[in-house]
Every structure is written in C-alpha cells, then in structure tokens.
Amino acid sequence: MVQSCPTSSVPDASRATGPERAVILLLLLLSVLLALHHWLLEPLINWGTALLDLRALPWLSLAVLSWLLAGSNKGPEQRR
C-alpha cells in the first residue's frame, strides 16, 4: 500500500511566506506587464511608426495639390 506524504516538496502558493510570496507576486506582475505591452503597446508602436515615417505624405501632398488647383478662374477684382 502506498502512503501519501503529508508534506509535499512542491511549493504551494497558498503556503508561501516572505520572500517566496514576493517572488510569486513579482512573476505575476511581470506576466501582466508583458501581456499589456504585447496587446496594447505594439499596435500603438506600429501606428506611430507609420505616422512618424510619413508614409501617407504622397497622398497628403496629392490632396493639397488638388485643393490648390481646384481654385476658381476669377481674378481678385471679380470675386466681389
């Protein structure tokens, strides 16, 4: 017959005290921060990179050029 051992060699989080609890909390905090970085900051970094690299500059310049060329043919004295 196999007897069960009342004390296990595997640490249990509910029995952790002192430094063991601090290490467990530190690992949980690290996991949460890494998840937040992956899910929230990486899309923001990709969007910000596209904005700061001015990838939309040709389209914006085309829009401004079209707006400037779409003016009326009237001279300054005829606009009144």
C-alpha positions, 0 to 999 in steps of 0.5 A, a space after each residue: 500500500 502506498 502512503 501519501 506524504 503529508 508534506 509535499 516538496 512542491 511549493 504551494 502558493 497558498 503556503 508561501 511566506 516572505 520572500 517566496 510570496 514576493 517572488 510569486 507576486 513579482 512573476 505575476 506582475 511581470 506576466 501582466 506587464 508583458 501581456 499589456 505591452 504585447 496587446 496594447 503597446 505594439 499596435 500603438 508602436 506600429 501606428 506611430 511608426 507609420 505616422 512618424 515615417 510619413 508614409 501617407 505624405 504622397 497622398 497628403 501632398 496629392 490632396 493639397 495639390 488638388 485643393 490648390 488647383 481646384 481654385 476658381 478662374 476669377 481674378 481678385 477684382 471679380 470675386 466681389 
